[in-house]
Amino acid sequence: LALLLFTASAIKSVCMHQFWMIGIRCGMHCQSALMARVFDAGIKLRGRSAYDDGSLVNLMLVDACRIADRFLIPFLHWGFWFSFIILFVGIFALYQMLGVACLVGYGSMVVIAPVAYKLGRKVKRAAAVIQKKRDVRSKV
């Protein structure tokens, strides 16, 4: 049984790392394609564009980098539907082992989730302020 659990855990780990590696590579390809597209558009519009060089560099580097930094592709898969499956399978397994006592842990997660949501919104606002300051700095 221990060998079976170890093998299952090792296979899960390898598959998860492969999934994240492919997702990150996809994000990097998206970033490169977006940077190339913005560069091509900047070259074509040079001189008659409302954007100066700093704005184009900002669009090309900082904004395109944000796409790759967010790991958009893996999070669409991992963050939406798969997290619910993991949560319910874990709760079911704990209920089978502990009984009603596992619902205390589940209740604490339900209480903490709104707090985590509010903290996430504050971090998002702070990131927007930082991005505006980067925009101003890159125009100089």
C-alpha positions as CSV (number, residue, x, y, z in Angstrom):
1,L,0.0,0.0,0.0
2,A,2.8,2.4,0.9
3,L,4.5,1.7,-2.5
4,L,1.3,2.3,-4.3
5,L,0.7,5.6,-2.5
6,F,4.3,6.7,-3.3
7,T,3.9,5.8,-6.9
8,A,0.6,7.6,-7.3
9,S,2.1,10.7,-5.6
10,A,5.2,10.6,-7.8
11,I,3.1,10.3,-11.0
12,K,0.8,13.2,-9.8
13,S,3.8,15.4,-9.1
14,V,5.4,14.7,-12.5
15,C,2.1,15.4,-14.3
16,M,1.5,18.6,-12.3
17,H,5.0,19.9,-13.0
18,Q,4.6,19.1,-16.7
19,F,1.3,20.9,-16.8
20,W,2.7,24.0,-15.2
21,M,5.8,23.9,-17.5
22,I,3.6,23.8,-20.6
23,G,1.3,26.5,-19.2
24,I,4.2,28.8,-18.4
25,R,5.8,28.2,-21.8
26,C,2.4,29.1,-23.5
27,G,2.4,32.3,-21.5
28,M,5.9,33.2,-22.6
29,H,4.9,32.5,-26.2
30,C,1.9,34.8,-25.8
31,Q,4.2,37.5,-24.3
32,S,6.7,37.2,-27.2
33,A,3.9,37.4,-29.8
34,L,2.3,40.4,-28.2
35,M,5.7,42.2,-27.9
36,A,6.4,41.5,-31.6
37,R,3.0,42.8,-32.6
38,V,3.3,46.0,-30.6
39,F,6.8,46.5,-32.0
40,D,5.5,46.1,-35.6
41,A,2.7,48.4,-35.0
42,G,5.0,51.0,-33.4
43,I,7.4,50.8,-36.4
44,K,4.5,51.3,-38.9
45,L,3.0,54.2,-36.9
46,R,6.3,55.9,-36.1
47,G,6.0,59.6,-36.4
48,R,2.2,59.8,-36.8
49,S,1.3,58.0,-33.6
50,A,-0.1,59.5,-30.4
51,Y,2.3,57.3,-28.5
52,D,5.8,58.4,-27.8
53,D,8.8,56.0,-27.5
54,G,8.3,55.5,-23.8
55,S,4.7,54.5,-24.2
56,L,5.6,52.0,-26.9
57,V,8.3,50.5,-24.8
58,N,5.9,50.3,-21.8
59,L,3.3,48.5,-23.9
60,M,5.9,46.2,-25.4
61,L,7.7,45.3,-22.2
62,V,5.7,45.9,-19.1
63,D,2.2,45.2,-20.2
64,A,3.2,42.2,-22.3
65,C,5.1,40.9,-19.3
66,R,2.0,41.1,-17.2
67,I,0.4,38.5,-19.4
68,A,3.2,36.0,-18.8
69,D,3.4,36.8,-15.1
70,R,-0.2,36.0,-14.5
71,F,0.2,32.4,-15.9
72,L,-3.2,32.9,-17.5
73,I,-3.5,29.5,-19.2
74,P,-2.8,27.3,-16.2
75,F,-4.9,29.3,-13.9
76,L,-7.9,29.0,-16.2
77,H,-7.7,25.3,-15.8
78,W,-6.3,24.9,-12.2
79,G,-8.1,27.8,-10.6
80,F,-11.7,27.4,-11.8
81,W,-13.0,23.9,-12.1
82,F,-10.2,21.7,-10.8
83,S,-10.0,23.4,-7.4
84,F,-13.6,22.6,-6.7
85,I,-13.0,18.9,-7.5
86,I,-9.9,18.8,-5.2
87,L,-11.9,20.6,-2.4
88,F,-14.9,18.2,-2.5
89,V,-12.8,15.1,-2.8
90,G,-10.7,16.3,0.2
91,I,-13.8,17.1,2.3
92,F,-15.3,13.7,1.4
93,A,-12.1,11.8,2.4
94,L,-11.8,13.7,5.6
95,Y,-15.5,13.1,6.4
96,Q,-14.9,9.4,5.9
97,M,-12.0,9.5,8.3
98,L,-13.0,12.0,10.9
99,G,-16.7,12.3,10.7
100,V,-18.4,15.6,11.6
101,A,-15.2,17.0,13.0
102,C,-13.9,17.7,9.5
103,L,-16.7,20.2,9.0
104,V,-15.0,22.5,11.6
105,G,-12.1,22.9,9.2
106,Y,-14.5,23.4,6.3
107,G,-16.3,26.1,8.3
108,S,-13.0,27.9,9.0
109,M,-12.3,27.9,5.2
110,V,-15.8,29.4,4.6
111,V,-15.1,32.1,7.1
112,I,-11.6,32.9,5.9
113,A,-12.5,33.0,2.1
114,P,-14.1,36.5,2.3
115,V,-11.1,37.8,4.2
116,A,-8.8,36.4,1.5
117,Y,-11.0,38.0,-1.2
118,K,-10.8,41.4,0.4
119,L,-7.0,41.2,0.8
120,G,-6.7,40.1,-2.8
121,R,-8.7,43.2,-3.9
122,K,-6.3,45.4,-1.8
123,V,-3.3,43.8,-3.5
124,K,-4.9,44.3,-6.9
125,R,-5.4,48.0,-6.2
126,A,-1.8,48.4,-5.0
127,A,-0.6,46.7,-8.2
128,A,-2.7,49.1,-10.2
129,V,-1.0,52.1,-8.4
130,I,2.4,50.6,-9.0
131,Q,1.5,50.1,-12.7
132,K,0.5,53.7,-13.1
133,K,3.8,54.8,-11.5
134,R,5.7,52.5,-13.9
135,D,3.8,54.1,-16.8
136,V,4.8,57.6,-15.6
137,R,8.4,56.5,-15.1
138,S,8.7,54.9,-18.5
139,K,7.5,58.0,-20.3
140,V,10.5,60.0,-18.9
